[in-house]
């Protein structure tokens, strides 16, 4: 296997572009079209492709969940400190994301959970030594 990336269903390409750009994700401009927008994030440049829901369902012959009530996966974004977790929470709020779980301590770590405008879940996690 050469690479792994995520493909997620969305309803609005422009809104998705604005949200992930505001979070500092890097656009994969050559991938973008009327049906798809793509971003990379992190030191390993993990790719997340965002397809219009009807397009990805047609292409994969698979129905995708309504994320207002369900969950498919939580992507974890690493933070370098507790302060950075709190900074990320403000960035997410300002970008139009929904904070579903306020920051809390978990073991040695510190985290919060948010969703993007289409309901995809993320947590930002600080874990000492990670």
Phi, psi and omega in degrees: 000128181274320188200157173231144177213165179256143174238120183237151179269138179225172178245345186213108183297314183297317179298318178297317177301313180298315184297307185287331173295318179296332177280351179092011175291152181265127179289138171262074188311324182292342180271341190287142179207192177286345183250348190209141167229148188223141179224156170239156180209157177080170181295332179266008178053051176300131183263131169237120176261136180244108180260144168305139188305314181295328180290312182292326177294319178295314184292328183257354183055038183224139176271138180258149184290155169276109188281359175294331183241344185239176176222143180249323185191155171240120173276134178257131177250126183278142176244157183268350181196167174298320179300321180293326175301313180295322177297317179299322180299318179293319178300314180299313179302312182294333180277351180101011177282165180250123176278115181263335175222118179297161181305140179208160178275139177223109185058234177276353188259186183209133188206168166211164182239138176220166174232150176281178183300341177264000177097003178291132187265143176221154164232148175253123189234128168257125176226118183307134178082000181262000000 
